Amino acid sequence: MDTIAKRLEAIRSELLPGVSLVAVSKTKPVEMIQEAYEAGQRVFGENRAQEMAAKFSALPTDIEWHMIGHLQTNKVKYIAPFVSLIHSVDSESLLEAIQKEAQKNNRVISCLIQVYIATEESKHGFLPEQVLPLLEAPSRNRFPNVAIQGLMGMASFTEDDQLIRREFSGLSKLYREVKASSGLPLPILSMGMSGDYRIAMEEGSNMVRIGSSIFGSRS
Ligand SMILES: *Cc1c(COP(=O)(O)O)cnc(C)c1O
């Protein structure tokens, strides 16, 4: 089996220009994250608040921690002091909770709006038509300690590459539209995981979230 450094290098060599890599370390021990860190990786993704907080305390302080999984409102407090980017904002009540905790910590927390693009009920997110209203001034003014940086989406879990491509292409189109209509910079479009990041990049993703292709499969 290849080392983490080798796998990271292989994935980095495939990234299209302008695409950044979030190494998804959920369920993996700090030793493996340290190994990726020593290979130059600085951005890691986790899906559980307490697990992320424990890893934050155990690892170098120049790591950027990204929350990528569904986040319960009562868990925001564990990550609010240090989280770099929350990809998985999927409800207004979560936005409210992030606003509250960001204010308590006297900081602005960067977030992505998660959009529901899959054909599966199990996935979370706002409907495409709900996104623009969230970005407009009346709504934004309610969340002064939240900086929305773009959109995130997960394609269906399927072998059907055409379906995956259509879902990513739809999100990419929405991203361009809301960027133009809102007038906000919205620099980030986060889409693509181990199984579908090549398609995601072809459809315009500029941030991929890759776990198992770097750290091996999760049990
Ligand atoms: C687990 C997870 C990933 C990474 O999945 P892999 O298939 O292991 O690359 C990416 N995004 C989200 C939201 C995840 O929960």
The ligand as a Tripos MOL2 file, in Angstrom:
@<TRIPOS>MOLECULE
LIG
   15    15     1     0     0
SMALL
NO_CHARGES

@<TRIPOS>ATOM
      1 C1        -16.7760   11.7170    4.0080 C.3       1 LIG1
      2 C2        -17.0100   12.8970    3.1530 C.ar      1 LIG1
      3 C3        -16.1540   13.2050    2.0910 C.ar      1 LIG1
      4 C4        -14.9810   12.3430    1.6760 C.3       1 LIG1
      5 O1        -15.4220   11.1180    1.1850 O.3       1 LIG1
      6 P1        -14.4290   10.0990    0.4570 P.3       1 LIG1
      7 O2        -15.3190    9.3000   -0.4010 O.co2     1 LIG1
      8 O3        -13.7820    9.3050    1.5310 O.co2     1 LIG1
      9 O4        -13.4470   10.9040   -0.3060 O.co2     1 LIG1
     10 C5        -16.4080   14.3670    1.3630 C.ar      1 LIG1
     11 N1        -17.4460   15.1710    1.6580 N.ar      1 LIG1
     12 C6        -18.2860   14.9100    2.6700 C.ar      1 LIG1
     13 C7        -19.4120   15.8360    2.9410 C.3       1 LIG1
     14 C8        -18.1110   13.7610    3.4440 C.ar      1 LIG1
     15 O5        -18.9610   13.4990    4.4480 O.3       1 LIG1
@<TRIPOS>BOND
     1     1     2 1
     2     2     3 ar
     3     2    14 ar
     4     3     4 1
     5     3    10 ar
     6     4     5 1
     7     5     6 1
     8     6     7 2
     9     6     8 1
    10     6     9 1
    11    10    11 ar
    12    11    12 ar
    13    12    13 1
    14    12    14 ar
    15    14    15 1
@<TRIPOS>SUBSTRUCTURE
     1 LIG1         1 GROUP 0 **** ****
